[in-house]
Amino acid sequence: ASMTSVGPTAERKDERLERAVDVAGRLLDNIERAIRGKREEVKLVLAALACKGHVLFEDVPGTAKTVLARAIAQSIEGAEPSRIQCTPDLQPTDVTGLSIWSQQTRDFEFRPGPIFAHVVLVDEINRAMPKTQSALLEAMAERQVTIDGVTRELSEPFIVLATQNPIELEGTFPLPEAQLDRFFIRTALGYPGGDDELEIVRDQLHGHPLGELETVVQVEEVTDLQDATTAVYVDELLQRWIIDLVRVTRELDVVAIGASVRGSLALERAARGWALLSGRDYVLPEDIELLFLPVIGHRILFTPSFLVEVRKIGRVQALDDFRARCLAAVPRPQASLGHDGEVVALAHSERAD
């Protein structure tokens, strides 16, 4: 399976991908000035942005999720951030907006809600009522809202960063599995390391780093980055391996309901976005292994026996063990690289037929 060009000419394709890699690198480097010691986590979020996906953070307060949302918006010229603080009395119209009567025009005028922004932080999404959650997730999936019979397109680029606290669950409304599946990636930022935390304290001695953050890309460049992900090379053996990995989640004894075809699509797209953020125009098996849990983990309904194991050894370890079982059941193809670092071929799969 030798590498083939996509598009009118290989030269035009290379220029398109080179520009996308440059945009991704500028975004990543700039945001890292405000988010210390979390380069891989920021890459994951930007990969979701490149793939027009949304991110769910399961994280404790104080791990810079709001700072990350603002840093992304500030890095893109013309991008607007917004924040939705979810509470049980939050109504769908508080998210999407509503039409109100205007005495001046003697007509109804639409007042857009906070969902009409480029980077939307939805804090503690599991504290909102299911009706509000559904309205929000519908807007995320369709990238538009319909109010009073009028359909309104959302901003482009558009990404939702939603959070839920994994500890305080009293008075919350957990997202159903079907709605969790709408999130492209589930991850956590976590606490910084000791040295990084010291740098954070020093950085904020005379002000927040966000105040000095520069605009490094245009909105149009982010749109081009999103379009370029389709040109990233994914070998056919890797595509088959992705499908086999997702299919095996439906067969293991600790799984009640495995990942759907949407999981296969998301994992392949995520690998393309991750490759661009890593400065490559091709996908490696390591990309798929790394992205497997963030992309697939929340799309699976586990059996009670697995949940018992989670209580024994912790969620992180239990999910790592599950990932290891999936990878053992479907060993990865072996990548072969050319002298210039370009993927030339993939050897035959190690899996026994």
C-alpha positions in Angstrom: 0.0 0.0 0.0 2.3 2.7 -1.2 1.5 6.3 -0.5 -0.6 8.0 -3.2 -1.4 11.7 -3.7 -4.9 13.1 -3.0 -6.2 16.0 -5.2 -5.2 17.5 -8.5 -1.5 17.2 -7.9 0.9 16.0 -5.2 2.5 19.5 -5.1 -0.8 21.3 -4.4 -1.6 18.7 -1.7 1.8 19.1 -0.1 1.4 22.9 0.1 -2.0 22.6 1.6 -0.8 20.2 4.3 2.4 22.3 5.0 0.2 25.3 5.6 -2.1 23.2 7.9 0.9 21.9 9.9 2.2 25.5 10.3 -1.2 26.7 11.5 -1.4 23.8 14.0 2.1 24.5 15.3 1.5 28.2 15.8 -1.7 27.5 17.7 -0.1 24.9 19.9 3.0 27.0 20.8 0.9 30.1 21.5 -1.6 28.3 23.8 1.2 26.6 25.7 2.3 30.0 26.9 -0.9 30.1 29.0 -1.2 26.4 29.8 2.0 25.2 31.3 3.1 21.6 31.1 0.1 20.3 29.2 1.3 20.2 25.6 -0.1 16.7 24.9 -3.5 17.5 26.4 -3.7 20.8 24.5 -2.8 18.9 21.3 -5.7 16.6 21.9 -8.1 19.5 22.2 -6.7 21.2 19.1 -7.0 17.8 17.2 -10.7 17.9 18.1 -10.9 21.5 16.7 -9.2 20.4 13.5 -11.8 17.6 13.1 -14.8 19.8 14.0 -15.4 17.8 17.1 -16.2 18.7 20.7 -14.4 17.8 24.0 -15.7 16.6 27.4 -13.4 17.2 30.3 -14.0 15.0 33.4 -11.8 17.0 35.8 -11.8 18.6 39.2 -12.0 22.5 39.4 -8.9 24.6 39.1 -7.2 22.7 36.2 -7.2 25.6 33.7 -10.2 24.5 31.5 -11.5 28.1 31.4 -8.0 29.4 30.6 -7.7 26.9 27.8 -11.0 27.9 26.2 -10.0 31.6 26.4 -6.5 30.9 25.1 -7.9 29.1 22.0 -10.2 32.0 21.3 -7.5 34.7 21.9 -5.2 32.8 19.5 -7.6 33.1 16.6 -8.3 36.6 15.3 -12.0 37.4 15.3 -12.9 34.3 17.4 -15.3 34.9 20.2 -15.4 32.9 23.5 -18.5 32.4 25.7 -19.2 30.5 28.8 -22.4 28.7 30.0 -22.5 27.9 33.7 -25.0 25.0 34.0 -27.5 24.9 36.8 -30.7 22.9 37.3 -32.8 26.0 36.4 -31.0 26.6 33.1 -33.5 26.6 30.2 -32.8 25.6 26.6 -33.4 29.2 25.5 -30.7 30.4 27.9 -28.3 28.4 25.7 -29.7 28.9 22.2 -31.3 32.3 22.5 -34.9 33.4 21.9 -37.1 35.9 20.1 -38.5 38.8 22.1 -41.0 41.6 21.2 -39.4 44.9 20.4 -41.4 48.0 21.1 -39.3 50.0 18.6 -39.7 47.8 15.6 -43.1 46.4 16.6 -41.8 42.9 15.7 -40.0 40.0 17.3 -36.2 40.2 17.4 -33.9 37.3 17.9 -31.4 37.6 20.8 -28.7 35.0 20.2 -27.6 32.9 23.2 -24.1 32.0 24.3 -24.0 29.0 21.9 -23.4 31.6 19.1 -19.7 31.8 19.7 -16.5 30.2 18.3 -15.2 28.6 21.5 -18.0 27.7 24.0 -17.1 26.5 27.5 -20.0 24.6 29.1 -19.2 24.3 32.8 -20.6 21.3 34.8 -22.9 20.1 31.9 -24.2 17.4 34.1 -25.9 20.0 36.4 -28.2 21.1 33.6 -31.6 19.4 33.2 -31.9 16.7 30.5 -34.0 19.1 28.3 -31.3 21.7 28.3 -28.6 19.1 27.8 -30.5 17.8 24.7 -30.8 21.3 23.2 -27.1 21.9 23.7 -26.0 18.6 22.3 -28.3 19.0 19.3 -26.7 22.4 18.5 -23.3 20.7 18.8 -24.2 17.9 16.4 -26.1 19.9 13.8 -24.0 23.1 14.2 -27.2 25.1 13.9 -30.3 25.9 16.0 -33.9 26.2 15.0 -36.1 28.7 16.9 -39.6 29.7 15.9 -39.2 27.8 12.7 -36.1 29.7 11.6 -32.8 27.8 11.3 -29.7 29.7 12.2 -26.2 28.5 11.5 -23.6 28.6 14.3 -20.2 30.3 14.0 -17.3 28.6 12.2 -15.0 27.4 13.5 -17.1 26.1 16.4 -16.0 24.0 19.3 -17.6 23.2 22.7 -15.5 22.4 25.7 -17.8 20.9 28.3 -16.8 19.9 31.8 -18.2 17.7 34.5 -16.9 17.1 38.0 -16.3 13.4 38.5 -16.5 13.8 42.3 -19.5 15.9 43.2 -22.4 14.0 41.8 -25.2 15.0 44.1 -28.0 16.9 42.3 -26.5 16.1 38.9 -28.1 14.6 35.7 -25.5 12.2 34.1 -25.3 12.4 30.4 -26.9 9.3 28.7 -24.6 7.1 26.7 -26.3 8.2 23.4 -25.4 11.8 24.3 -21.9 11.0 25.5 -21.3 9.5 22.0 -21.8 13.1 20.6 -18.5 14.2 22.1 -15.6 13.6 19.9 -13.1 13.2 22.8 -13.3 12.8 26.5 -10.2 13.7 28.5 -8.8 15.6 31.5 -6.2 18.3 31.9 -5.1 17.2 35.4 -2.8 19.0 37.8 0.5 20.3 36.5 3.9 18.9 37.7 5.7 20.6 40.5 8.1 22.6 38.3 5.3 23.7 36.0 3.2 24.7 39.0 6.1 26.9 40.2 6.3 28.5 36.8 2.5 29.2 36.9 2.9 30.9 40.3 5.7 33.0 39.0 4.0 33.9 35.7 0.9 35.2 37.5 2.9 37.3 40.0 2.3 40.4 37.9 -0.7 39.4 35.9 -2.3 36.5 34.0 -0.5 35.1 30.9 -3.7 35.5 29.0 -3.2 39.2 29.0 -0.1 38.8 27.0 -1.3 36.1 24.6 -1.0 37.0 20.9 -3.3 36.4 18.0 -1.4 34.0 15.8 -3.9 32.7 13.2 -6.9 33.9 11.2 -10.3 32.3 11.3 -9.9 31.3 7.7 -6.6 29.5 8.5 -8.4 27.4 11.1 -11.1 26.5 8.5 -8.3 25.6 6.1 -6.7 23.4 8.9 -10.0 21.6 9.3 -10.3 21.0 5.5 -6.7 19.8 5.3 -7.4 16.9 7.7 -9.1 15.0 4.9 -5.8 15.0 2.9 -3.7 13.4 5.7 -2.6 9.9 4.5 -4.0 6.9 6.3 -2.9 3.6 5.0 -5.6 1.0 4.2 -4.1 -1.4 6.7 -4.4 1.2 9.4 -8.0 1.9 8.5 -8.8 -1.8 8.7 -7.0 -1.9 12.1 -9.1 0.9 13.4 -12.3 -0.9 12.4 -11.1 -4.2 14.0 -10.2 -2.3 17.2 -13.7 -0.8 17.4 -15.3 -4.1 16.5 -13.5 -5.9 19.3 -15.0 -3.6 21.9 -18.3 -5.2 21.0 -17.0 -8.7 21.8 -15.2 -8.5 25.1 -16.8 -9.9 28.2 -16.6 -6.6 30.2 -18.6 -4.8 27.6 -22.4 -4.6 27.5 -22.6 -2.4 24.4 -19.5 -1.7 22.3 -18.6 1.4 20.3 -20.7 2.1 17.2 -19.6 3.0 13.6 -19.4 6.6 14.8 -16.5 5.4 17.0 -14.6 4.1 13.9 -15.2 7.3 12.1 -14.1 9.4 15.0 -10.9 7.4 15.7 -9.9 7.7 12.0 -10.6 11.5 11.9 -8.8 12.0 15.3 -5.7 10.3 14.0 -5.6 12.6 11.0 -6.0 15.7 13.3 -3.3 14.4 15.7 -0.9 13.8 12.8 -1.2 17.4 11.7 -0.7 18.6 15.3 2.4 16.4 15.4 3.8 18.0 12.3 3.1 15.1 10.0 0.9 14.5 6.9 0.5 10.8 7.6 -0.9 8.7 10.4 1.2 6.2 12.4 -0.1 3.2 14.5 1.2 5.0 17.6 -1.4 7.8 17.0 -4.2 5.3 17.0 -3.0 3.6 20.1 -2.7 6.9 22.0 -6.1 8.2 20.9 -8.0 4.9 21.5 -9.2 5.7 25.0 -9.9 9.5 24.6 -12.0 8.8 21.5 -13.6 5.4 22.2 -13.6 5.0 26.0 -16.8 7.1 26.6 -18.7 5.4 23.7 -18.8 2.0 25.5 -21.3 0.8 28.1 -19.5 -1.5 30.5 -20.8 -4.5 32.5 -21.3 -4.3 36.3 -18.2 -6.6 36.7 -16.1 -3.9 35.0 -17.5 -1.2 37.3 -16.6 -3.4 40.3 -13.0 -3.5 38.9 -13.1 0.3 38.6 -13.9 0.6 42.3 -11.0 -1.8 43.2 -8.2 -0.4 41.1 -9.4 3.0 39.9 -10.9 4.2 36.6 -7.6 5.1 35.0 -6.0 1.7 35.6 -9.2 -0.2 34.6 -9.4 1.6 31.3 -5.7 1.1 30.7 -6.2 -2.6 31.2 -9.2 -2.6 28.9 -7.2 -0.8 26.2 -4.4 -3.4 26.6 -6.9 -6.2 26.0 -8.2 -4.6 22.9 -4.7 -4.1 21.5 -3.7 -7.6 22.4 -6.7 -9.0 20.6 -5.9 -7.0 17.4 -2.2 -6.4 17.1 -1.2 -3.4 15.1 0.4 -3.3 11.6 4.0 -2.4 11.4 4.9 1.0 9.9 7.8 1.3 7.5 9.3 4.8 7.0 11.3 6.2 4.1 14.5 8.1 4.5 12.6 11.4 4.5 10.2 10.4 7.2 7.4 9.8 4.8 5.2 6.7 5.2 6.1 4.4 2.3 4.3 1.2 3.2 2.9 -0.8 6.0 3.9 -4.4 6.5 1.3 -7.1 6.7 -0.7 -7.3 9.9 0.6 -9.5 12.7 -2.9 -10.7 13.5 -3.5 -14.3 12.6 -6.5 -14.8 10.3 
